[in-house]
């Protein structure tokens, strides 16, 4: 059952977070397991691409940590930071990557907090504020329900995009 797997993963995060010292350890012990629960094959580089090239203008070799490819297109970009990092100062990096790809969603995470972005305000330009934030240390049933929409087997760009609009405006209220 998905809800139980997510809650078990949240317990794992809480138990491991103080023992993790690097971004790489955060990726392999906290982030990749979550995407595995969501149904993605994190060991298939045609589906879950590590170090995805997202060149920005004249800056070549720019890489986002992961891209999830669905139907041959990068659909979700994931920028990972160390579990000890605050996410506030890192969204501009993801913002740059988002505009250079066809991805519809972007996630910024430190393995504890997952911030989900899209382009509701302006097409092909990542919004400045996330439409969804999931904190695994303060997990709610509604957050689990929103996370479930990102499961590979249920993933539907249009449904999530329209739901993102509702979430964004209800969060603003």
C-alpha positions, -999 to +999 in steps of 0.1 A: +000+000+000+014+034-011+005+053+020+023+028+042+054+028+020+056+066+022+052+066+059+079+039+063+101+060+040+095+091+062+105+071+093+137+060+074+144+097+066+140+107+102+163+078+113+191+085+087+191+123+083+216+130+111+240+103+097+242+117+062+269+142+054+269+147+016+246+154-013+255+120-029+246+102+002+213+121+003+205+111-032+212+074-028+197+069+007+168+093+007+158+107-027+162+077-050+142+054-027+113+078-027+112+078-065+114+040-065+083+040-042+066+063-068+072+035-094+102+048-113+131+025-122+159+046-107+184+022-122+172+026-157+191+056-173+165+059-201+138+066-176+155+081-146+185+100-161+212+111-137+232+143-145+207+153-172+222+180-195+202+212-194+225+237-211+217+273-203+225+298-230+263+300-234+268+279-203+274+244-216+275+213-195+249+225-170+233+194-154+203+189-133+206+159-109+179+138-124+153+139-152+124+116-154+116+107-190+081+097-199+070+091-235+105+100-247+105+135-232+120+148-200+089+155-179+102+160-143+135+176-134+149+169-099+175+191-083+189+174-052+208+191-023+224+177+008+200+168+036+217+195+057+211+222+030+182+248+032+164+249-001+157+286-002+189+296-020+187+269-047+155+274-067+173+298-091+195+270-104+164+248-111+147+278-126+175+281-153+173+243-161+135+244-164+134+270-192+159+250-214+139+217-214+105+205-222+099+194-186+065+203-172+075+198-135+105+205-114+113+193-079+138+208-055+146+185-026+170+179+002+155+144+008+133+158+036+114+185+019+102+182-017+091+214-035+071+209-067+071+236-093+055+241-127+048+270-151+013+283-141+022+320-143+041+320-176+044+291-201+079+275-201+091+296-172+091+280-138+070+297-112+088+314-083+068+295-057+061+258-055+025+246-060+032+218-035+056+213-007+059+179+010+078+177+043+084+140+051+090+149+088+055+164+090+036+142+066-001+148+062-027+126+045-033+154+019+004+155+011+005+117+006-025+120-017-008+147-038+024+127-039+005+097-052-004+117-083+033+116-092+033+078-092+044+066-126+014+044-132-011+072-124+010+101-138-011+125-160+005+158-169-029+176-176-045+164-144-015+174-122-012+207-140-048+216-134-046+204-098-014+225-094-034+256-102-060+248-075-033+240-050-013+271-057-043+294-052-057+275-021-022+277-006-021+314-012-053+318+008 
